[in-house]
Amino acid sequence: MPVSTLSIVAQVLALALIVATLLPFWRSRAGLVRTFDFPRFQIAAAIPPVLVLLMLAGQDPVSLALGAGLLGALGLQLRHILPFTRLTGPKAGAAPKDADPAACVSILIVNVLQSNRAYHRLLAVAEASDPDLILALETDAAWRDALAPLRARYPHGVDQAQDNTYGLILYSRLPLDDLQVRFLIEDDVPSVRAGVTLPSGERFTFHGVHPRPPHPGQSSATRDGELVLVAREVAREGGPAVVAGDLNDVAWSRTTRLFQAIGGLLDPRVGRGAYPTFHANWPMLRWPLDHVFFSEHFLLARLERLPNVGSDHFPILIALCRDSRAEAVQEPPAADTEDRREGAEAVAEAREAAGP
């Protein structure tokens, strides 16, 4: 019995979705492979209509086999994305209503898009949300000048404006110490590290990062290695810590889970929603690239995606509170021997990729 054109189209689509699901399980750092870490929600949403089309077009052995493969692919996708819905319980505890305001901090993270010149939109969002810290990424000299009015309210911080889309500026109304701009892997991709003192007198370490993303034809090695280095530092120091920024990775990827395990860091999105921040202009193609992870010393008081500021990223606002009950109500991930071995490999490959 001849196979119809519709059946062939359905089979091709089904095979493409199965391959797209399986490809991220390949532990390759090739950009083409790692790109498929990102659209898990989109692939999961595409599987049911393709499955229906496949069954309607014909039930020959190939179609039936591909149908079974699609069901398996859907299960794999759901395993990754369901934790980032309200269908599972949160891993990070919620701050109680009686949390001490002096022990809390609010942080705004925004990738401004270097070519975006709608400066007034970010200034308006910053004024409305009134965070204690602002981490602005992709900031060049023009953005530094445009955001100068913030200095009146944010006297502390650092300016590392660059014209290669990896500039960053940290603004803080809270006192900072041991403030460092560092180039952990690549000499043109900075990160920032600072001690932050809360009004209560308690201190935590803040890391702001924006590693280079993987693209088809470009390895994820430098991104992966930089994230592991930051996680190692958090684990080594052992105190209260927050890691924030555009990680150029999604919350459900193997790299991010490795980063969390090594650093013992919690993800506030788990059990609360994906909060996709990129692409701001393409509603059907969005995933969470901008993150805040924190140690078990904090409880979550607020997590919000803020209005578009003209960038391809939405800003994220988070409020965290130091609380003596925090360590009793939440358990951070922990690294095992295999995680540490994989982390060492990631750092070695990153340094090799970055060159001398």
C-alpha positions as CSV (number, residue, x, y, z in Angstrom):
1,M,0.0,0.0,0.0
2,P,1.6,3.3,-1.0
3,V,2.4,5.8,1.7
4,S,0.7,9.1,1.2
5,T,2.5,12.4,1.0
6,L,0.8,13.5,4.2
7,S,2.1,10.4,6.0
8,I,5.6,11.1,4.8
9,V,5.4,14.7,6.0
10,A,4.1,13.5,9.4
11,Q,6.9,10.9,9.6
12,V,9.6,13.5,8.9
13,L,8.2,15.8,11.5
14,A,7.9,13.0,14.1
15,L,11.5,12.0,13.4
16,A,12.7,15.6,13.7
17,L,11.0,16.0,17.1
18,I,12.4,12.7,18.4
19,V,16.0,13.6,17.3
20,A,15.5,17.1,18.8
21,T,14.5,15.5,22.1
22,L,17.4,13.0,22.2
23,L,20.2,15.2,20.9
24,P,20.7,17.1,24.3
25,F,21.5,13.7,26.0
26,W,24.7,13.6,23.9
27,R,27.4,15.0,26.2
28,S,28.8,17.2,23.5
29,R,29.7,20.8,23.9
30,A,29.0,21.5,20.3
31,G,26.8,24.6,20.0
32,L,24.3,22.8,17.6
33,V,23.8,20.1,20.2
34,R,23.5,22.4,23.2
35,T,21.1,24.6,21.4
36,F,18.5,21.9,21.7
37,D,18.6,22.2,25.5
38,F,16.6,25.4,25.2
39,P,13.3,24.8,23.4
40,R,11.9,21.9,25.6
41,F,8.6,23.6,26.2
42,Q,8.2,24.3,22.4
43,I,9.1,20.7,21.4
44,A,6.8,19.3,24.0
45,A,4.0,21.5,22.7
46,A,4.6,20.3,19.1
47,I,4.6,16.6,19.9
48,P,0.8,16.1,20.4
49,P,-0.4,17.7,17.2
50,V,2.3,15.8,15.2
51,L,1.3,12.6,16.9
52,V,-2.4,13.1,15.9
53,L,-1.3,14.0,12.3
54,L,0.8,10.9,12.2
55,M,-2.0,8.6,13.3
56,L,-4.6,10.2,11.0
57,A,-2.3,10.0,8.0
58,G,-1.8,6.3,8.3
59,Q,-1.0,3.5,10.7
60,D,1.7,1.6,8.8
61,P,4.5,0.1,10.9
62,V,6.8,3.1,10.4
63,S,4.1,5.5,11.6
64,L,3.3,3.3,14.6
65,A,7.0,3.0,15.6
66,L,7.4,6.8,15.3
67,G,4.2,7.3,17.3
68,A,5.7,5.3,20.1
69,G,8.9,7.3,19.8
70,L,6.9,10.5,20.1
71,L,5.3,9.3,23.3
72,G,8.7,8.5,24.7
73,A,10.0,11.9,23.6
74,L,7.1,13.7,25.3
75,G,7.8,11.8,28.5
76,L,11.4,12.9,28.4
77,Q,10.5,16.5,27.7
78,L,8.0,16.5,30.5
79,R,10.5,15.1,32.9
80,H,12.7,18.1,32.3
81,I,10.1,20.9,32.3
82,L,7.4,19.8,34.8
83,P,9.6,20.9,37.8
84,F,9.4,24.4,36.3
85,T,5.6,24.5,36.6
86,R,3.2,24.7,39.5
87,L,2.5,21.0,39.2
88,T,5.5,20.2,41.5
89,G,6.5,21.6,44.9
90,P,9.0,24.4,45.3
91,K,12.5,23.6,46.4
92,A,13.3,27.0,47.7
93,G,11.3,28.0,50.8
94,A,9.1,31.1,50.9
95,A,10.0,33.9,53.3
96,P,7.5,34.3,56.2
97,K,5.4,37.4,56.5
98,D,7.3,38.3,59.6
99,A,10.7,38.3,57.9
100,D,13.0,41.1,59.1
101,P,13.1,43.7,56.3
102,A,16.6,44.7,57.4
103,A,17.7,41.1,56.5
104,C,16.2,41.2,53.0
105,V,17.6,42.3,49.7
106,S,16.0,43.0,46.3
107,I,17.9,42.5,43.1
108,L,17.1,43.5,39.5
109,I,18.8,41.7,36.7
110,V,18.5,43.0,33.2
111,N,20.2,42.3,29.9
112,V,19.7,45.7,28.3
113,L,20.6,44.6,24.7
114,Q,23.6,46.8,23.8
115,S,21.9,48.2,20.6
116,N,18.7,49.1,22.5
117,R,18.6,52.9,23.1
118,A,15.3,53.1,25.0
119,Y,17.1,54.1,28.1
120,H,14.1,55.7,29.7
121,R,12.3,52.4,29.8
122,L,14.9,50.8,32.1
123,L,15.1,53.9,34.2
124,A,11.4,53.8,34.7
125,V,11.4,50.1,35.6
126,A,14.3,50.7,38.1
127,E,12.4,53.6,39.7
128,A,9.2,51.6,40.0
129,S,10.7,48.4,41.4
130,D,13.3,50.3,43.6
131,P,15.7,47.3,44.1
132,D,18.7,47.3,46.4
133,L,21.0,46.0,43.6
134,I,20.9,46.3,39.9
135,L,23.0,44.2,37.6
136,A,22.8,45.6,34.0
137,L,24.4,43.4,31.3
138,E,25.4,44.2,27.7
139,T,26.2,47.8,28.8
140,D,28.4,49.9,26.6
141,A,29.6,53.5,27.2
142,A,26.3,54.9,25.9
143,W,24.4,52.8,28.4
144,R,26.8,53.9,31.2
145,D,26.1,57.5,30.4
146,A,22.3,57.0,30.1
147,L,22.1,55.2,33.4
148,A,24.2,57.8,35.3
149,P,21.1,59.2,37.1
150,L,21.0,56.0,39.1
151,R,24.2,56.9,40.8
152,A,22.3,59.3,43.1
153,R,20.4,56.4,44.7
154,Y,23.1,53.7,44.1
155,P,26.4,55.1,45.3
156,H,28.2,51.7,45.4
157,G,29.1,49.5,42.5
158,V,31.3,49.0,39.5
159,D,31.3,50.0,35.9
160,Q,32.7,47.6,33.3
161,A,31.2,49.0,30.2
162,Q,32.4,47.3,27.0
163,D,31.3,47.4,23.4
164,N,31.4,43.7,22.7
165,T,28.0,42.9,24.3
166,Y,29.6,41.6,27.5
167,G,29.9,44.8,29.4
168,L,28.3,45.0,32.9
169,I,27.5,47.5,35.5
170,L,26.6,46.8,39.1
171,Y,24.7,49.4,41.1
172,S,24.1,49.0,44.8
173,R,22.5,51.1,47.6
174,L,24.0,48.7,50.1
175,P,27.7,48.8,51.1
176,L,30.0,46.6,49.1
177,D,33.4,45.2,49.9
178,D,36.0,43.1,48.2
179,L,34.5,44.3,44.9
180,Q,36.2,42.6,41.9
181,V,35.7,42.5,38.1
182,R,37.2,39.2,37.0
183,F,37.8,37.4,33.7
184,L,37.5,33.8,34.8
185,I,37.8,32.1,31.4
186,E,37.9,34.6,28.5
187,D,39.8,37.9,28.6
188,D,36.9,39.9,27.1
189,V,34.0,38.3,29.1
190,P,33.9,39.8,32.6
191,S,32.0,38.8,35.8
192,V,31.7,40.6,39.1
193,R,32.1,39.5,42.7
194,A,31.3,41.6,45.8
195,G,30.5,41.3,49.4
196,V,27.2,42.9,50.3
197,T,26.2,44.0,53.7
198,L,22.5,44.1,54.6
199,P,21.0,46.7,56.9
200,S,20.8,44.0,59.6
201,G,24.6,43.8,59.4
202,E,24.6,40.3,57.8
203,R,26.8,39.8,54.8
204,F,26.6,37.7,51.6
205,T,28.6,37.3,48.5
206,F,27.1,38.3,45.2
207,H,28.3,37.0,41.8
208,G,27.2,38.6,38.6
209,V,27.8,36.5,35.5
210,H,27.2,36.6,31.7
211,P,29.1,33.9,30.0
212,R,29.3,33.6,26.2
213,P,26.4,31.5,24.8
214,P,26.7,28.4,22.6
215,H,25.6,28.8,19.0
216,P,25.7,26.4,16.1
217,G,29.3,26.2,15.1
218,Q,30.5,27.4,18.6
219,S,31.2,25.3,21.6
220,S,29.5,25.8,25.0
221,A,32.8,25.0,26.7
222,T,33.7,28.5,28.0
223,R,30.1,29.0,29.3
224,D,30.1,25.6,31.1
225,G,33.6,26.1,32.6
226,E,32.9,29.6,33.9
227,L,29.7,28.4,35.6
228,V,31.6,25.6,37.3
229,L,34.3,27.9,38.5
230,V,31.7,30.2,40.1
231,A,30.0,27.2,41.7
232,R,33.3,25.9,43.1
233,E,34.0,29.2,44.7
234,V,30.6,29.3,46.3
235,A,31.0,25.8,47.7
236,R,34.5,26.5,48.9
237,E,33.6,29.6,50.8
238,G,30.4,28.0,52.2
239,G,28.7,31.2,53.3
240,P,25.6,33.0,52.1
241,A,25.8,33.6,48.4
242,V,23.8,34.7,45.4
243,V,24.6,34.1,41.7
244,A,22.7,36.1,39.2
245,G,22.8,37.1,35.6
246,D,22.2,36.0,32.0
247,L,23.7,32.5,32.2
248,N,22.9,31.9,28.5
249,D,21.6,28.5,29.7
250,V,18.2,27.2,30.6
251,A,17.2,26.1,34.1
252,W,16.6,22.5,33.1
253,S,19.9,21.8,31.3
254,R,22.6,19.4,32.5
255,T,25.1,22.2,32.8
256,T,22.8,24.3,35.0
257,R,22.0,21.3,37.2
258,L,25.8,20.6,37.5
259,F,26.4,24.2,38.4
260,Q,23.7,24.0,41.1
261,A,25.0,20.7,42.5
262,I,28.6,21.9,42.8
263,G,27.6,25.2,44.3
264,G,24.7,23.9,46.5
265,L,22.5,26.5,45.0
266,L,18.7,26.7,44.9
267,D,16.5,27.7,42.0
268,P,13.4,29.7,42.9
269,R,11.7,28.8,39.7
270,V,11.3,25.1,40.7
271,G,7.6,24.6,41.6
272,R,6.7,28.2,40.7
273,G,7.0,28.5,37.0
274,A,9.6,29.0,34.2
275,Y,9.5,32.8,34.1
276,P,10.9,32.9,30.6
277,T,13.0,36.0,29.9
278,F,14.2,35.5,26.3
279,H,13.1,36.3,23.6
280,A,11.0,39.3,24.7
281,N,9.6,39.9,21.2
282,W,8.9,36.3,20.2
283,P,6.1,34.9,22.6
284,M,6.2,31.4,21.1
285,L,10.0,31.1,21.4
286,R,10.8,32.0,25.0
287,W,12.9,30.3,27.7
288,P,14.5,31.3,31.0
289,L,18.0,32.6,30.4
290,D,18.2,35.2,33.2
291,H,18.6,33.6,36.6
292,V,19.1,34.1,40.3
293,F,20.4,31.1,42.3
294,F,21.1,31.3,46.0
295,S,22.4,29.4,48.9
296,E,20.3,27.7,51.6
297,H,20.8,30.7,53.9
298,F,18.0,32.7,52.1
299,L,14.3,32.4,51.7
300,L,12.4,33.7,48.7
301,A,10.2,36.8,49.3
302,R,9.5,37.8,45.7
303,L,10.1,36.7,42.2
304,E,8.8,38.6,39.2
305,R,9.4,39.1,35.5
306,L,9.2,42.8,34.9
307,P,7.9,44.7,31.8
308,N,9.9,44.9,28.5
309,V,12.5,47.6,28.5
310,G,13.1,47.5,24.7
311,S,15.6,44.6,25.1
312,D,15.3,41.1,23.8
313,H,15.3,40.0,27.5
314,F,12.8,40.8,30.2
315,P,14.2,42.0,33.5
316,I,13.9,39.7,36.5
317,L,13.3,41.1,40.1
318,I,13.9,38.9,43.1
319,A,13.8,39.6,46.9
320,L,15.6,37.3,49.3
321,C,15.7,37.2,53.1
322,R,18.2,35.9,55.5
323,D,16.3,33.9,58.1
324,S,17.4,31.5,60.8
325,R,14.7,29.1,59.7
326,A,16.0,28.8,56.1
327,E,18.3,25.9,56.4
328,A,15.6,23.8,58.2
329,V,12.9,24.2,55.5
330,Q,14.9,23.6,52.3
331,E,17.6,21.3,51.1
332,P,20.1,22.4,48.4
333,P,21.4,20.0,45.8
334,A,24.7,18.4,46.5
335,A,27.5,17.2,44.2
336,D,28.7,13.6,44.1
337,T,31.9,12.2,42.7
338,E,30.7,12.1,39.2
339,D,29.6,15.7,39.3
340,R,33.0,16.8,40.5
341,R,34.7,14.8,37.8
342,E,32.4,16.3,35.2
343,G,33.1,19.8,36.6
344,A,36.8,19.3,36.3
345,E,36.4,18.2,32.7
346,A,34.3,21.3,32.0
347,V,36.9,23.7,33.4
348,A,39.7,21.9,31.5
349,E,37.8,22.1,28.2
350,A,36.9,25.7,28.8
351,R,40.5,26.8,29.4
352,E,41.6,24.8,26.3
353,A,38.8,26.5,24.2
354,A,39.8,30.0,25.5
355,G,43.4,29.5,24.5
356,P,46.5,30.9,26.1
